[in-house]
Amino acid sequence: MLKEKIIEALKTVYDPEIPVDIFELGLIYEINISETNHVEVVMTLTSPSCPVAGSLPQEVEDKVKTVEGVTDAHIELVFEPAWDKSMMSEEAMLELGMM
């Protein structure tokens, strides 16, 4: 399914300050796919002052656009709700020694 392929692509994008991919970190809030396979990703950053605030959304958009079947992609960067550590997957918490 297309959504799973998109998630796999997102798992190749890493926050440069944390050795965990952005999906497992919980930075991806929504993945919406239209009938024409236009993808909208709603995401956040670990902090509004994140040093990659300008480049990470573009990297995410570029990765999503490479997924076979995706016709176009748009990234919406939001800061509400604010990200916190509770949004991380168990895998991310284990990787960071938080469990």
PADO-161356 format. One record per atom (N, C-alpha, C): residue number from 0; residue in three letters; atom name; x, y, z. Coordinates in Angstrom, 3 decimals. Example, Ala and Ser with C-alpha at 12.3 -4.5 7.8 and 13.67 -1.06 7.14 Angstrom:
# residues 2
+-----+--------+-------+----------+----------+----------+
: num : residu : atome :        x :        y :        z :
+-----+--------+-------+----------+----------+----------+
:   0 :    ALA :     N :   13.190 :   -5.690 :    7.800 :
:   0 :    ALA :    CA :   12.300 :   -4.500 :    7.800 :
:   0 :    ALA :     C :   13.200 :   -3.300 :    7.800 :
:   1 :    SER :     N :   12.850 :   -2.250 :    7.080 :
:   1 :    SER :    CA :   13.670 :   -1.060 :    7.140 :
:   1 :    SER :     C :   12.900 :    0.030 :    7.870 :
+-----+--------+-------+----------+----------+----------+
***
This chain:
# residues 99
+-----+--------+-------+----------+----------+----------+
: num : residu : atome :        x :        y :        z :
+-----+--------+-------+----------+----------+----------+
:   0 :    MET :     N :    0.840 :   -1.194 :    0.000 :
:   0 :    MET :    CA :    0.000 :    0.000 :    0.000 :
:   0 :    MET :     C :    0.884 :    1.256 :    0.000 :
:   1 :    LEU :     N :    0.392 :    2.307 :   -0.603 :
:   1 :    LEU :    CA :    1.177 :    3.526 :   -0.772 :
:   1 :    LEU :     C :    1.599 :    4.136 :    0.562 :
:   2 :    LYS :     N :    0.710 :    4.144 :    1.539 :
:   2 :    LYS :    CA :    1.045 :    4.761 :    2.825 :
:   2 :    LYS :     C :    2.248 :    4.070 :    3.469 :
:   3 :    GLU :     N :    2.307 :    2.739 :    3.389 :
:   3 :    GLU :    CA :    3.436 :    2.010 :    3.960 :
:   3 :    GLU :     C :    4.739 :    2.366 :    3.247 :
:   4 :    LYS :     N :    4.669 :    2.522 :    1.922 :
:   4 :    LYS :    CA :    5.863 :    2.915 :    1.162 :
:   4 :    LYS :     C :    6.333 :    4.308 :    1.579 :
:   5 :    ILE :     N :    5.386 :    5.197 :    1.809 :
:   5 :    ILE :    CA :    5.725 :    6.555 :    2.247 :
:   5 :    ILE :     C :    6.378 :    6.514 :    3.622 :
:   6 :    ILE :     N :    5.826 :    5.709 :    4.519 :
:   6 :    ILE :    CA :    6.413 :    5.578 :    5.864 :
:   6 :    ILE :     C :    7.838 :    5.041 :    5.774 :
:   7 :    GLU :     N :    8.054 :    4.056 :    4.907 :
:   7 :    GLU :    CA :    9.420 :    3.526 :    4.741 :
:   7 :    GLU :     C :   10.374 :    4.619 :    4.260 :
:   8 :    ALA :     N :    9.903 :    5.466 :    3.348 :
:   8 :    ALA :    CA :   10.736 :    6.575 :    2.865 :
:   8 :    ALA :     C :   11.019 :    7.559 :    3.997 :
:   9 :    LEU :     N :   10.013 :    7.844 :    4.817 :
:   9 :    LEU :    CA :   10.194 :    8.776 :    5.931 :
:   9 :    LEU :     C :   11.185 :    8.232 :    6.958 :
:  10 :    LYS :     N :   11.260 :    6.922 :    7.063 :
:  10 :    LYS :    CA :   12.180 :    6.303 :    8.020 :
:  10 :    LYS :     C :   13.639 :    6.412 :    7.575 :
:  11 :    THR :     N :   13.867 :    6.983 :    6.389 :
:  11 :    THR :    CA :   15.245 :    7.206 :    5.939 :
:  11 :    THR :     C :   15.702 :    8.636 :    6.215 :
:  12 :    VAL :     N :   14.817 :    9.445 :    6.811 :
:  12 :    VAL :    CA :   15.131 :   10.840 :    7.127 :
:  12 :    VAL :     C :   15.394 :   10.940 :    8.628 :
:  13 :    TYR :     N :   16.528 :   11.509 :    8.980 :
:  13 :    TYR :    CA :   16.928 :   11.592 :   10.381 :
:  13 :    TYR :     C :   17.034 :   13.025 :   10.857 :
:  14 :    ASP :     N :   16.657 :   13.227 :   12.109 :
:  14 :    ASP :    CA :   16.923 :   14.503 :   12.768 :
:  14 :    ASP :     C :   18.428 :   14.509 :   13.002 :
:  15 :    PRO :     N :   19.141 :   15.555 :   12.580 :
:  15 :    PRO :    CA :   20.608 :   15.541 :   12.695 :
:  15 :    PRO :     C :   21.125 :   15.550 :   14.132 :
:  16 :    GLU :     N :   20.283 :   15.920 :   15.074 :
:  16 :    GLU :    CA :   20.741 :   15.985 :   16.462 :
:  16 :    GLU :     C :   20.436 :   14.709 :   17.238 :
:  17 :    ILE :     N :   19.581 :   13.851 :   16.679 :
:  17 :    ILE :    CA :   19.148 :   12.640 :   17.371 :
:  17 :    ILE :     C :   19.286 :   11.475 :   16.389 :
:  18 :    PRO :     N :   19.961 :   10.406 :   16.780 :
:  18 :    PRO :    CA :   20.206 :    9.295 :   15.830 :
:  18 :    PRO :     C :   18.997 :    8.378 :   15.636 :
:  19 :    VAL :     N :   17.829 :    8.963 :   15.429 :
:  19 :    VAL :    CA :   16.589 :    8.222 :   15.224 :
:  19 :    VAL :     C :   15.839 :    8.894 :   14.073 :
:  20 :    ASP :     N :   15.169 :    8.077 :   13.247 :
:  20 :    ASP :    CA :   14.456 :    8.666 :   12.108 :
:  20 :    ASP :     C :   13.238 :    9.475 :   12.569 :
:  21 :    ILE :     N :   12.808 :   10.375 :   11.712 :
:  21 :    ILE :    CA :   11.747 :   11.318 :   12.082 :
:  21 :    ILE :     C :   10.404 :   10.644 :   12.329 :
:  22 :    PHE :     N :   10.163 :    9.486 :   11.688 :
:  22 :    PHE :    CA :    8.894 :    8.790 :   11.910 :
:  22 :    PHE :     C :    8.862 :    8.198 :   13.315 :
:  23 :    GLU :     N :    9.933 :    7.518 :   13.705 :
:  23 :    GLU :    CA :    9.993 :    6.910 :   15.040 :
:  23 :    GLU :     C :   10.059 :    7.978 :   16.133 :
:  24 :    LEU :     N :   10.603 :    9.145 :   15.796 :
:  24 :    LEU :    CA :   10.635 :   10.249 :   16.765 :
:  24 :    LEU :     C :    9.241 :   10.821 :   17.025 :
:  25 :    GLY :     N :    8.306 :   10.546 :   16.136 :
:  25 :    GLY :    CA :    6.964 :   11.075 :   16.309 :
:  25 :    GLY :     C :    6.782 :   12.453 :   15.699 :
:  26 :    LEU :     N :    7.672 :   12.820 :   14.778 :
:  26 :    LEU :    CA :    7.568 :   14.141 :   14.152 :
:  26 :    LEU :     C :    6.522 :   14.189 :   13.038 :
:  27 :    ILE :     N :    6.078 :   13.025 :   12.574 :
:  27 :    ILE :    CA :    5.061 :   12.973 :   11.524 :
:  27 :    ILE :     C :    3.695 :   12.831 :   12.191 :
:  28 :    TYR :     N :    2.855 :   13.839 :   12.026 :
:  28 :    TYR :    CA :    1.533 :   13.829 :   12.644 :
:  28 :    TYR :     C :    0.481 :   13.199 :   11.737 :
:  29 :    GLU :     N :    0.541 :   13.470 :   10.453 :
:  29 :    GLU :    CA :   -0.459 :   12.940 :    9.520 :
:  29 :    GLU :     C :    0.175 :   12.678 :    8.167 :
:  30 :    ILE :     N :   -0.345 :   11.650 :    7.483 :
:  30 :    ILE :    CA :   -0.016 :   11.391 :    6.086 :
:  30 :    ILE :     C :   -1.355 :   11.256 :    5.381 :
:  31 :    ASN :     N :   -1.683 :   12.221 :    4.530 :
:  31 :    ASN :    CA :   -2.953 :   12.223 :    3.813 :
:  31 :    ASN :     C :   -2.682 :   12.013 :    2.327 :
:  32 :    ILE :     N :   -3.412 :   11.067 :    1.735 :
:  32 :    ILE :    CA :   -3.218 :   10.732 :    0.325 :
:  32 :    ILE :     C :   -4.534 :   10.964 :   -0.403 :
:  33 :    SER :     N :   -4.498 :   11.804 :   -1.434 :
:  33 :    SER :    CA :   -5.712 :   12.095 :   -2.206 :
:  33 :    SER :     C :   -5.982 :   10.956 :   -3.193 :
:  34 :    GLU :     N :   -7.128 :   11.036 :   -3.862 :
:  34 :    GLU :    CA :   -7.482 :   10.032 :   -4.871 :
:  34 :    GLU :     C :   -6.495 :   10.027 :   -6.032 :
:  35 :    THR :     N :   -5.809 :   11.157 :   -6.247 :
:  35 :    THR :    CA :   -4.839 :   11.238 :   -7.336 :
:  35 :    THR :     C :   -3.403 :   10.998 :   -6.838 :
:  36 :    ASN :     N :   -3.288 :   10.476 :   -5.615 :
:  36 :    ASN :    CA :   -1.997 :   10.158 :   -4.988 :
:  36 :    ASN :     C :   -1.127 :   11.385 :   -4.716 :
:  37 :    HIS :     N :   -1.789 :   12.527 :   -4.519 :
:  37 :    HIS :    CA :   -1.089 :   13.708 :   -4.017 :
:  37 :    HIS :     C :   -0.993 :   13.516 :   -2.503 :
:  38 :    VAL :     N :    0.219 :   13.635 :   -1.971 :
:  38 :    VAL :    CA :    0.449 :   13.349 :   -0.554 :
:  38 :    VAL :     C :    0.675 :   14.642 :    0.218 :
:  39 :    GLU :     N :   -0.018 :   14.754 :    1.334 :
:  39 :    GLU :    CA :    0.182 :   15.873 :    2.247 :
:  39 :    GLU :     C :    0.682 :   15.278 :    3.560 :
:  40 :    VAL :     N :    1.836 :   15.754 :    4.009 :
:  40 :    VAL :    CA :    2.403 :   15.299 :    5.272 :
:  40 :    VAL :     C :    2.359 :   16.467 :    6.252 :
:  41 :    VAL :     N :    1.750 :   16.227 :    7.407 :
:  41 :    VAL :    CA :    1.725 :   17.219 :    8.475 :
:  41 :    VAL :     C :    2.782 :   16.769 :    9.472 :
:  42 :    MET :     N :    3.751 :   17.645 :    9.705 :
:  42 :    MET :    CA :    4.859 :   17.275 :   10.582 :
:  42 :    MET :     C :    5.261 :   18.433 :   11.474 :
:  43 :    THR :     N :    6.087 :   18.123 :   12.450 :
:  43 :    THR :    CA :    6.630 :   19.137 :   13.328 :
:  43 :    THR :     C :    8.125 :   18.927 :   13.445 :
:  44 :    LEU :     N :    8.762 :   19.729 :   14.256 :
:  44 :    LEU :    CA :   10.181 :   19.590 :   14.566 :
:  44 :    LEU :     C :   10.301 :   19.419 :   16.072 :
:  45 :    THR :     N :   11.442 :   18.941 :   16.527 :
:  45 :    THR :    CA :   11.622 :   18.768 :   17.964 :
:  45 :    THR :     C :   11.553 :   20.099 :   18.688 :
:  46 :    SER :     N :   11.865 :   21.185 :   17.967 :
:  46 :    SER :    CA :   11.838 :   22.520 :   18.545 :
:  46 :    SER :     C :   11.669 :   23.537 :   17.423 :
:  47 :    PRO :     N :   10.926 :   24.622 :   17.656 :
:  47 :    PRO :    CA :   10.801 :   25.653 :   16.616 :
:  47 :    PRO :     C :   12.151 :   26.252 :   16.226 :
:  48 :    SER :     N :   13.127 :   26.192 :   17.120 :
:  48 :    SER :    CA :   14.450 :   26.737 :   16.803 :
:  48 :    SER :     C :   15.403 :   25.661 :   16.295 :
:  49 :    CYS :     N :   14.850 :   24.525 :   15.867 :
:  49 :    CYS :    CA :   15.652 :   23.422 :   15.330 :
:  49 :    CYS :     C :   16.533 :   23.953 :   14.196 :
:  50 :    PRO :     N :   17.832 :   23.607 :   14.193 :
:  50 :    PRO :    CA :   18.729 :   24.134 :   13.169 :
:  50 :    PRO :     C :   18.393 :   23.700 :   11.741 :
:  51 :    VAL :     N :   17.595 :   22.647 :   11.578 :
:  51 :    VAL :    CA :   17.237 :   22.203 :   10.232 :
:  51 :    VAL :     C :   15.805 :   22.599 :    9.856 :
:  52 :    ALA :     N :   15.248 :   23.580 :   10.552 :
:  52 :    ALA :    CA :   13.870 :   24.011 :   10.281 :
:  52 :    ALA :     C :   13.677 :   24.388 :    8.813 :
:  53 :    GLY :     N :   14.701 :   24.951 :    8.203 :
:  53 :    GLY :    CA :   14.591 :   25.351 :    6.804 :
:  53 :    GLY :     C :   14.786 :   24.219 :    5.818 :
:  54 :    SER :     N :   15.578 :   23.211 :    6.186 :
:  54 :    SER :    CA :   15.912 :   22.158 :    5.229 :
:  54 :    SER :     C :   15.187 :   20.836 :    5.445 :
:  55 :    LEU :     N :   14.816 :   20.495 :    6.671 :
:  55 :    LEU :    CA :   14.208 :   19.187 :    6.923 :
:  55 :    LEU :     C :   12.865 :   19.009 :    6.213 :
:  56 :    PRO :     N :   11.950 :   19.987 :    6.249 :
:  56 :    PRO :    CA :   10.695 :   19.796 :    5.505 :
:  56 :    PRO :     C :   10.925 :   19.569 :    4.008 :
:  57 :    GLN :     N :   11.895 :   20.249 :    3.427 :
:  57 :    GLN :    CA :   12.191 :   20.049 :    2.002 :
:  57 :    GLN :     C :   12.742 :   18.647 :    1.762 :
:  58 :    GLU :     N :   13.591 :   18.165 :    2.675 :
:  58 :    GLU :    CA :   14.113 :   16.803 :    2.558 :
:  58 :    GLU :     C :   12.971 :   15.785 :    2.629 :
:  59 :    VAL :     N :   12.029 :   16.005 :    3.531 :
:  59 :    VAL :    CA :   10.874 :   15.111 :    3.663 :
:  59 :    VAL :     C :   10.065 :   15.130 :    2.373 :
:  60 :    GLU :     N :    9.797 :   16.316 :    1.845 :
:  60 :    GLU :    CA :    9.034 :   16.428 :    0.597 :
:  60 :    GLU :     C :    9.741 :   15.699 :   -0.543 :
:  61 :    ASP :     N :   11.046 :   15.899 :   -0.655 :
:  61 :    ASP :    CA :   11.815 :   15.238 :   -1.715 :
:  61 :    ASP :     C :   11.745 :   13.717 :   -1.585 :
:  62 :    LYS :     N :   11.850 :   13.197 :   -0.377 :
:  62 :    LYS :    CA :   11.788 :   11.747 :   -0.156 :
:  62 :    LYS :     C :   10.419 :   11.204 :   -0.526 :
:  63 :    VAL :     N :    9.357 :   11.891 :   -0.116 :
:  63 :    VAL :    CA :    8.002 :   11.425 :   -0.418 :
:  63 :    VAL :     C :    7.778 :   11.410 :   -1.927 :
:  64 :    LYS :     N :    8.283 :   12.410 :   -2.620 :
:  64 :    LYS :    CA :    8.107 :   12.487 :   -4.075 :
:  64 :    LYS :     C :    8.802 :   11.349 :   -4.811 :
:  65 :    THR :     N :    9.805 :   10.715 :   -4.192 :
:  65 :    THR :    CA :   10.515 :    9.607 :   -4.848 :
:  65 :    THR :     C :    9.758 :    8.285 :   -4.733 :
:  66 :    VAL :     N :    8.732 :    8.234 :   -3.892 :
:  66 :    VAL :    CA :    7.983 :    6.990 :   -3.702 :
:  66 :    VAL :     C :    7.156 :    6.694 :   -4.951 :
:  67 :    GLU :     N :    7.292 :    5.478 :   -5.463 :
:  67 :    GLU :    CA :    6.557 :    5.077 :   -6.652 :
:  67 :    GLU :     C :    5.057 :    5.195 :   -6.414 :
:  68 :    GLY :     N :    4.379 :    5.889 :   -7.318 :
:  68 :    GLY :    CA :    2.934 :    6.077 :   -7.201 :
:  68 :    GLY :     C :    2.534 :    7.458 :   -6.714 :
:  69 :    VAL :     N :    3.440 :    8.158 :   -6.046 :
:  69 :    VAL :    CA :    3.141 :    9.500 :   -5.553 :
:  69 :    VAL :     C :    3.194 :   10.475 :   -6.727 :
:  70 :    THR :     N :    2.126 :   11.255 :   -6.905 :
:  70 :    THR :    CA :    2.088 :   12.216 :   -8.006 :
:  70 :    THR :     C :    2.657 :   13.573 :   -7.606 :
:  71 :    ASP :     N :    2.508 :   13.934 :   -6.333 :
:  71 :    ASP :    CA :    3.050 :   15.191 :   -5.834 :
:  71 :    ASP :     C :    3.016 :   15.125 :   -4.313 :
:  72 :    ALA :     N :    3.744 :   16.024 :   -3.685 :
:  72 :    ALA :    CA :    3.779 :   16.029 :   -2.224 :
:  72 :    ALA :     C :    3.865 :   17.457 :   -1.717 :
:  73 :    HIS :     N :    3.289 :   17.659 :   -0.548 :
:  73 :    HIS :    CA :    3.341 :   18.953 :    0.122 :
:  73 :    HIS :     C :    3.537 :   18.684 :    1.603 :
:  74 :    ILE :     N :    4.401 :   19.463 :    2.217 :
:  74 :    ILE :    CA :    4.669 :   19.324 :    3.645 :
:  74 :    ILE :     C :    4.082 :   20.523 :    4.366 :
:  75 :    GLU :     N :    3.309 :   20.244 :    5.410 :
:  75 :    GLU :    CA :    2.798 :   21.314 :    6.266 :
:  75 :    GLU :     C :    3.525 :   21.201 :    7.596 :
:  76 :    LEU :     N :    4.264 :   22.248 :    7.940 :
:  76 :    LEU :    CA :    5.018 :   22.278 :    9.188 :
:  76 :    LEU :     C :    4.175 :   22.968 :   10.251 :
:  77 :    VAL :     N :    3.921 :   22.260 :   11.354 :
:  77 :    VAL :    CA :    3.102 :   22.803 :   12.430 :
:  77 :    VAL :     C :    3.854 :   22.706 :   13.757 :
:  78 :    PHE :     N :    3.459 :   23.522 :   14.704 :
:  78 :    PHE :    CA :    4.065 :   23.461 :   16.035 :
:  78 :    PHE :     C :    3.014 :   23.258 :   17.125 :
:  79 :    GLU :     N :    1.781 :   22.971 :   16.707 :
:  79 :    GLU :    CA :    0.706 :   22.624 :   17.635 :
:  79 :    GLU :     C :    0.108 :   21.319 :   17.159 :
:  80 :    PRO :     N :    0.023 :   20.282 :   17.937 :
:  80 :    PRO :    CA :    0.564 :   20.255 :   19.299 :
:  80 :    PRO :     C :    2.088 :   20.225 :   19.275 :
:  81 :    ALA :     N :    2.672 :   20.786 :   20.296 :
:  81 :    ALA :    CA :    4.126 :   20.804 :   20.399 :
:  81 :    ALA :     C :    4.643 :   19.386 :   20.602 :
:  82 :    TRP :     N :    5.768 :   19.080 :   19.966 :
:  82 :    TRP :    CA :    6.376 :   17.763 :   20.107 :
:  82 :    TRP :     C :    6.951 :   17.595 :   21.508 :
:  83 :    ASP :     N :    6.828 :   16.401 :   22.045 :
:  83 :    ASP :    CA :    7.544 :   16.070 :   23.275 :
:  83 :    ASP :     C :    7.951 :   14.598 :   23.231 :
:  84 :    LYS :     N :    8.778 :   14.202 :   24.154 :
:  84 :    LYS :    CA :    9.370 :   12.856 :   24.130 :
:  84 :    LYS :     C :    8.335 :   11.741 :   24.170 :
:  85 :    SER :     N :    7.154 :   12.000 :   24.694 :
:  85 :    SER :    CA :    6.123 :   10.959 :   24.773 :
:  85 :    SER :     C :    5.614 :   10.544 :   23.390 :
:  86 :    MET :     N :    5.919 :   11.310 :   22.365 :
:  86 :    MET :    CA :    5.467 :   11.007 :   21.009 :
:  86 :    MET :     C :    6.379 :   10.005 :   20.308 :
:  87 :    MET :     N :    7.522 :    9.703 :   20.909 :
:  87 :    MET :    CA :    8.457 :    8.764 :   20.301 :
:  87 :    MET :     C :    7.927 :    7.336 :   20.415 :
:  88 :    SER :     N :    8.289 :    6.516 :   19.445 :
:  88 :    SER :    CA :    7.933 :    5.099 :   19.505 :
:  88 :    SER :     C :    8.804 :    4.411 :   20.554 :
:  89 :    GLU :     N :    8.390 :    3.205 :   20.946 :
:  89 :    GLU :    CA :    9.212 :    2.430 :   21.877 :
:  89 :    GLU :     C :   10.584 :    2.182 :   21.279 :
:  90 :    GLU :     N :   10.626 :    1.925 :   19.967 :
:  90 :    GLU :    CA :   11.897 :    1.691 :   19.280 :
:  90 :    GLU :     C :   12.831 :    2.887 :   19.443 :
:  91 :    ALA :     N :   12.287 :    4.095 :   19.281 :
:  91 :    ALA :    CA :   13.106 :    5.306 :   19.439 :
:  91 :    ALA :     C :   13.589 :    5.453 :   20.869 :
:  92 :    MET :     N :   12.705 :    5.190 :   21.823 :
:  92 :    MET :    CA :   13.091 :    5.315 :   23.232 :
:  92 :    MET :     C :   14.196 :    4.315 :   23.602 :
:  93 :    LEU :     N :   14.077 :    3.098 :   23.067 :
:  93 :    LEU :    CA :   15.117 :    2.095 :   23.314 :
:  93 :    LEU :     C :   16.438 :    2.539 :   22.701 :
:  94 :    GLU :     N :   16.374 :    3.048 :   21.466 :
:  94 :    GLU :    CA :   17.584 :    3.500 :   20.760 :
:  94 :    GLU :     C :   18.303 :    4.601 :   21.550 :
:  95 :    LEU :     N :   17.536 :    5.452 :   22.196 :
:  95 :    LEU :    CA :   18.101 :    6.570 :   22.932 :
:  95 :    LEU :     C :   18.335 :    6.253 :   24.408 :
:  96 :    GLY :     N :   18.112 :    4.974 :   24.797 :
:  96 :    GLY :    CA :   18.359 :    4.571 :   26.176 :
:  96 :    GLY :     C :   17.385 :    5.159 :   27.173 :
:  97 :    MET :     N :   16.155 :    5.403 :   26.729 :
:  97 :    MET :    CA :   15.156 :    6.021 :   27.601 :
:  97 :    MET :     C :   14.189 :    4.994 :   28.197 :
:  98 :    MET :     N :   14.439 :    3.709 :   27.953 :
:  98 :    MET :    CA :   13.566 :    2.656 :   28.500 :
:  98 :    MET :     C :   14.417 :    1.627 :   29.206 :
+-----+--------+-------+----------+----------+----------+
***
